Amino acid sequence: RRSEIFARFLLDLVTMSTEEEITQQITTLGNAIKDAKAAKKPKEEWDPLLQEMLALKTKFKEVTGKDFGPPPKEKKEKQVNTQKSSEKNKEKNAAKAAAKAAKEAKKEQNRLEREAREKAKADKLKGIGMDTFGDIPMVQSKEITDKRWTEINDLRPNLAGKDVLVRGHLQTSRLVGKGTFVLIRSSLYTVQGVCFESKDVPAAMVKYIANLPSEAVVDMKGKVTVPDQPIESATQKMVEIQISSFHCVNKPSAAMPFQMEDACRPDFEKESDVGAYLGKDEDQDKVAADGLVRVGQELRLDNRWLDLRTPANQSIFRVESMVGHLFRECLMQKGFVEIHTPKIISGSSEGGSDVFKLDYFGNEACLSMSPQLHKQMAAACSGFERVFETGPVFRAENSNTRRHLCEFNGMDMEMAIKEHYDEVLDVFSDLFIYIFDGINERCKNELERVREQHPFADLKYLRPTLKITYAEGCALLREAGVEQDDFEDLSTENEKKLGDIVKEKYDTDFFFMDKYPLAVRPFYTMPDPENPKLSNSYDFFIRGQEILSGAQRIHEPELLEERAKAWEIPLESIKAYVDSFRNGALPHGGGGIGLERVVMLFLGLPNIRKAAWFPRDPKRLSP
């Protein structure tokens, strides 16, 4: 029945064509639906009527082009009171309006001023708009300003009250209440800076300084003051900087492999200076008996650029620099000429096979074990007579000890003699005394900084230098119960023992031995004229370890060839060297000194790696 009604409705819908007809039908259906809802009839009964009405509304829009329903109500225009006020009311109303406007303007002005004050206060706390702290742009040599930096080691109480600008590494920072304390380090020297909140120092500045990572490069500016008590943590104990500006020049971009505070700790116990060195930090994380952590040698060397920042290392290598300077200074005063010899040679300079070999454009070559052959050519054959050189020396010895390196810096000297090689020994004695005196006089501060971390006893030496023969040294060892033959080379242990014996007997850490067995010396060593088993050769020792080896050299080509054959050295490989003596050569002698070993032993260091900038041993090729 319902489907029939709906079908009839559709037929009627099609036939309706006027607005009035559709409107009348929609109204009828609407009333029917309204009555059904009022009678609370179920939706199923009046829902078809609803669908018919919706369809009619759609039809209505198709016919009329507008939606079915009453038209929207027109907005009533606001009636404007056109009644004119009296002149008196006009003035009164104008005065009220002006007063109200003035009051509102004043209120707005007060609000803006209050907001400006609050913003300024907040900005100051945050440091916004201030140039007294923060990261500076990367230094790219863009400009030269009128800034003047003061070296930290120049900070003295006489600068009290003056503003200074210093640059250095941020060693430590410590936040205390509303202030921070910093320690700035440049090379050997440190100074303390202090920054507390004030009307000129916002909290953000204090926080910025305290949050900078250690070892950041910073510029610190402030007024120099004299503290009530010496600042024990700084080298500049009698001054302090009241910080007015603080800027970061460069921040570390990687985590620190160790803390500088740990790297600067004094040695808790003396490390052995003899025996094998395995190149392992087996005790790296071991806490010493004093409860403090130390940084192991290998970790230091892996990060040598950081390790070199410690005051002890800064001092060690300044002492090393001074040794080189004094070496040159003394010899030049004695009429020596500095030379520079090649480090790539065609044959071994010392004899033997412990050389680094390389291909030289299809020919076999090696790195020089010493400038021996060329310095002889210069002194004895080229007319320079007195020469010296400082430069790298290469030894392909798989010696994993605490005193050997595969590359070190040699300080070599060669000179013509008139009649006896004692002339050479006298120069060496003067040279070492000059160096030792110079270090003690010119490096007092550096020596104390080394001693703070690596305690050592002052070197004792005699004037002139103590001289004993090799046979006398062997006899002293045998008297002490140590087995030692007069014609056998000394072991490292026996050298150390002999050093102790000499120290006890002669009260000196420095001496030299003469007349070594010929069999343990290089092929170019002059044999002893009275005993063919001995030679005109010598070694110098500091604290029982060799630091120089030398001799009178052979200047006759026939004897040179004879000795080379005895060492099984191919004559072709040293032909140029031997030929240089065929045109008349001066009698001569000299020696080679290991720079790192001199520094190591003078400072009482237990490992030569501590005296080498970037050590090269059988297990280390970087950094």
Residue pairs with C-beta under 8 A, 6 or more apart in sequence:
2 48
5 48
6 48
6 51
6 52
9 52
9 55
12 25
13 55
13 56
13 59
16 22
16 25
16 56
16 59
17 63
18 63
19 60
19 63
19 64
22 56
22 59
22 60
22 63
23 60
23 68
25 56
26 53
26 56
26 57
26 60
26 68
29 49
29 50
29 52
29 53
29 56
30 53
32 46
32 49
33 46
33 49
33 50
33 53
36 45
36 46
36 49
37 46
56 68
57 67
57 68
60 67
60 68
61 67
61 68
85 93
122 128
123 129
124 130
124 202
125 202
125 203
125 204
126 202
126 204
127 133
127 134
127 202
127 204
127 205
127 208
130 202
130 205
131 245
132 200
132 201
132 205
132 244
132 245
132 246
133 204
133 205
133 208
133 209
133 245
133 246
133 247
134 208
134 247
134 248
135 247
135 248
135 251
136 219
136 247
136 248
136 249
138 250
139 249
147 165
148 165
149 165
149 166
149 167
149 219
150 159
150 164
150 165
150 166
151 166
151 186
151 189
152 166
152 168
152 184
152 185
152 186
152 187
152 189
152 190
152 191
152 235
152 236
153 186
153 187
153 188
153 189
153 235
153 236
155 164
155 166
155 191
155 224
155 236
155 239
155 241
156 236
156 238
156 239
157 226
157 238
157 239
159 224
159 239
160 224
160 225
160 226
160 239
161 223
161 224
161 225
162 223
162 224
163 221
163 222
163 223
163 224
163 244
164 221
164 222
164 223
164 224
164 241
165 219
165 220
165 221
166 184
166 186
166 191
166 219
166 220
166 221
166 241
167 186
167 217
167 218
167 219
167 220
167 249
168 184
168 185
168 186
168 190
168 217
168 218
168 220
169 184
169 185
169 186
169 215
169 216
169 217
169 218
169 309
170 182
170 183
170 184
170 212
170 213
170 214
170 215
170 216
170 217
170 218
171 183
171 184
171 185
171 190
171 214
171 215
171 260
172 182
172 183
172 214
172 233
172 261
173 180
173 181
173 182
173 183
173 209
173 210
173 212
173 214
174 180
174 181
174 182
174 210
175 206
175 210
178 196
178 197
178 203
178 206
179 194
179 195
179 196
179 197
179 206
180 194
180 195
180 206
180 209
180 210
181 192
181 193
181 194
182 192
182 193
182 194
182 195
182 209
182 220
182 243
183 190
183 191
183 192
183 193
183 233
183 234
184 190
184 191
184 192
184 193
184 218
184 220
185 309
187 314
188 235
188 311
188 314
188 315
188 318
188 445
188 446
188 449
189 235
189 236
190 233
190 234
190 235
190 236
191 234
191 235
191 236
191 239
191 240
191 241
192 231
192 233
192 234
192 236
192 240
192 241
193 220
193 222
193 240
193 241
193 242
193 243
193 246
194 240
194 241
194 242
194 243
195 201
195 205
195 206
195 209
195 222
195 242
195 243
195 246
196 206
197 203
197 206
200 244
201 243
201 244
205 246
208 246
209 243
209 246
212 218
212 248
212 251
213 251
213 252
214 252
214 256
214 259
214 260
215 252
215 256
215 260
215 306
215 309
216 248
216 249
216 250
216 251
216 252
217 248
217 249
217 250
217 251
218 246
218 247
218 248
218 249
219 245
219 246
219 247
219 249
220 241
220 243
220 245
220 246
221 243
221 244
221 245
221 246
222 241
222 242
222 243
222 244
222 245
223 241
223 242
223 244
224 239
224 240
224 241
225 239
225 240
225 241
225 242
226 238
226 239
226 240
227 238
227 239
227 240
230 237
230 238
231 237
231 238
231 240
235 311
256 306
257 299
257 302
257 303
257 306
258 295
258 299
258 300
258 303
258 306
260 306
260 309
260 310
262 292
262 293
262 294
262 295
263 295
263 300
263 306
263 307
263 310
264 310
264 311
264 312
264 453
265 292
265 293
265 294
265 453
266 452
266 453
266 454
266 455
267 294
267 453
267 454
267 455
268 288
268 289
268 290
268 292
268 294
269 288
270 606
271 606
271 607
272 402
272 606
273 402
273 403
273 545
273 605
273 606
273 607
274 401
274 402
274 403
274 492
274 493
274 496
275 401
275 402
276 400
276 401
276 402
277 400
277 401
277 402
277 607
277 609
277 617
278 400
279 298
279 400
279 617
279 619
279 620
280 298
281 296
281 297
281 298
281 299
283 296
284 295
284 296
284 298
284 299
285 293
287 293
288 294
295 307
297 607
297 609
297 610
300 307
301 307
301 609
301 615
301 620
302 623
304 613
304 614
304 623
305 623
307 313
308 314
308 317
308 613
310 453
311 449
311 452
311 453
312 449
312 450
312 452
312 453
312 454
313 610
314 446
314 449
315 443
315 445
315 446
315 447
315 449
315 450
316 446
316 450
316 599
316 603
316 605
316 610
316 611
317 613
318 443
318 446
319 439
319 443
319 446
319 447
319 450
319 599
319 602
319 603
320 595
320 596
320 599
320 611
322 438
322 439
322 442
322 443
322 446
323 435
323 439
323 595
323 598
323 599
323 602
324 390
324 409
324 411
324 595
326 434
326 435
326 438
326 439
327 388
327 390
327 411
327 431
327 435
327 593
328 338
328 388
328 390
329 434
329 438
330 430
330 431
330 434
330 435
331 386
331 388
331 413
331 431
332 338
334 386
334 427
334 430
335 386
336 386
336 387
336 388
336 413
336 415
337 384
337 386
337 387
337 388
338 387
338 388
338 389
338 390
339 371
339 374
339 375
339 378
339 384
339 387
339 388
339 389
340 389
340 391
341 368
341 371
341 374
341 375
341 378
341 389
341 391
342 368
342 374
343 367
343 368
343 391
343 392
343 394
344 358
344 360
344 365
344 366
344 367
344 368
345 365
345 366
345 367
345 368
345 373
346 360
346 363
346 364
346 365
346 366
346 573
347 366
347 569
347 570
347 573
347 574
348 355
348 366
348 369
348 569
348 573
349 368
349 369
349 370
349 371
349 372
349 373
350 369
350 370
350 372
350 522
351 522
351 523
351 564
351 567
351 569
352 567
354 369
354 395
354 396
354 397
355 366
355 367
355 369
355 394
355 396
356 366
356 367
356 394
356 396
356 406
357 364
357 365
357 366
358 364
358 365
358 366
358 367
359 365
367 394
368 393
368 394
369 393
369 394
369 395
370 393
370 410
370 412
370 592
371 389
371 391
371 410
371 412
371 592
372 412
372 522
372 524
372 592
373 524
373 574
373 577
375 387
375 388
375 389
375 412
375 413
375 414
375 590
376 414
376 524
376 553
376 577
376 580
376 588
376 590
377 577
377 580
378 384
378 387
378 414
379 385
379 386
379 387
379 414
379 415
379 416
379 586
379 588
379 590
380 414
380 416
380 553
380 555
380 581
380 585
380 586
380 587
380 588
381 580
381 581
381 583
381 584
381 585
381 586
385 415
385 416
385 586
386 414
386 415
386 416
387 413
387 414
387 415
388 411
388 412
388 413
388 414
389 410
389 411
389 412
390 409
390 410
390 411
390 412
390 595
391 409
391 410
392 407
392 408
392 409
392 410
393 407
393 408
393 409
393 410
393 592
393 594
394 406
394 407
395 404
395 405
395 406
395 407
395 408
396 406
397 404
397 406
397 618
398 618
399 618
400 617
400 618
400 619
401 492
402 606
402 607
402 608
402 609
403 492
403 545
403 597
403 600
403 608
404 608
404 617
405 596
405 608
405 609
405 612
405 615
405 616
405 617
406 616
406 617
406 618
407 616
408 594
408 595
408 596
408 597
408 608
408 612
409 594
409 595
409 596
410 592
410 593
410 594
410 595
411 592
411 593
411 594
411 595
411 598
412 590
412 591
412 592
412 593
413 427
413 428
413 431
413 590
413 591
413 593
414 553
414 588
414 589
414 590
415 423
415 424
415 427
415 588
415 589
415 590
416 586
416 587
416 588
417 423
417 424
417 552
417 586
417 587
417 588
417 589
418 587
419 587
421 526
421 536
421 551
421 552
421 589
423 589
424 550
424 552
424 589
424 590
424 591
425 467
425 512
425 514
425 538
426 464
428 465
428 512
428 540
428 548
428 550
428 591
429 464
429 465
429 512
432 461
432 465
432 510
432 540
433 461
433 463
433 464
433 465
435 598
436 459
436 461
436 510
436 602
439 447
439 602
440 447
440 458
447 603
450 456
450 603
454 603
454 604
454 605
454 610
455 604
456 603
456 604
456 605
457 604
459 509
459 510
459 542
459 543
459 602
460 503
460 507
460 508
460 509
460 510
461 508
461 509
461 510
462 506
462 508
462 510
462 511
465 510
465 511
465 512
465 540
466 502
466 506
466 508
466 510
466 511
466 512
467 511
467 512
467 513
467 514
468 476
468 502
468 511
468 512
468 513
468 514
469 513
469 514
469 515
470 486
470 513
470 514
470 515
470 516
470 517
470 534
471 486
471 515
472 513
473 490
473 498
473 513
474 484
474 485
474 486
476 498
476 501
476 502
476 505
477 483
477 484
477 494
477 497
477 498
477 501
478 484
480 497
480 501
482 494
482 497
484 490
484 494
486 517
487 517
487 519
487 533
488 517
488 520
489 517
489 520
490 498
492 545
495 541
495 544
495 545
495 546
496 544
496 545
497 544
498 541
498 544
499 509
499 541
499 543
499 544
499 545
500 544
502 508
502 511
502 541
502 544
503 509
503 543
503 544
509 542
509 543
510 540
510 541
510 542
511 540
511 541
512 538
512 539
512 540
512 541
512 548
513 538
513 539
513 541
514 537
514 538
515 528
515 534
515 535
515 536
515 537
515 538
516 534
516 535
516 537
516 538
516 539
516 551
517 533
517 534
517 535
518 525
518 527
518 528
518 532
518 533
518 534
518 535
519 533
521 535
521 537
521 551
522 551
522 567
523 560
523 563
523 564
523 566
523 567
523 569
524 551
524 553
524 554
524 560
524 563
525 535
525 536
525 537
525 551
525 552
525 553
525 554
525 563
526 535
526 536
526 537
526 551
526 552
526 553
526 554
526 589
527 534
527 535
527 536
528 534
528 535
528 536
535 551
536 551
536 552
536 589
537 549
537 550
537 551
537 552
538 549
538 550
538 551
538 591
539 546
539 548
539 549
539 550
540 546
540 547
540 548
540 591
540 593
541 547
542 597
542 598
542 601
542 602
543 601
543 604
545 597
545 601
546 597
547 593
547 594
547 597
547 598
547 601
548 591
548 592
548 593
548 594
549 591
549 592
550 589
550 590
550 591
550 592
551 589
551 591
552 587
552 588
552 589
553 588
553 589
553 590
554 560
554 563
555 581
555 585
555 586
555 587
555 588
556 581
556 585
557 578
557 579
557 581
557 582
560 577
560 578
560 581
561 571
561 578
564 571
564 574
564 578
565 571
571 578
596 608
596 611
596 612
597 608
597 611
599 605
599 611
600 607
600 608
600 610
600 611
603 611
605 611
608 615
609 615
609 617
614 623
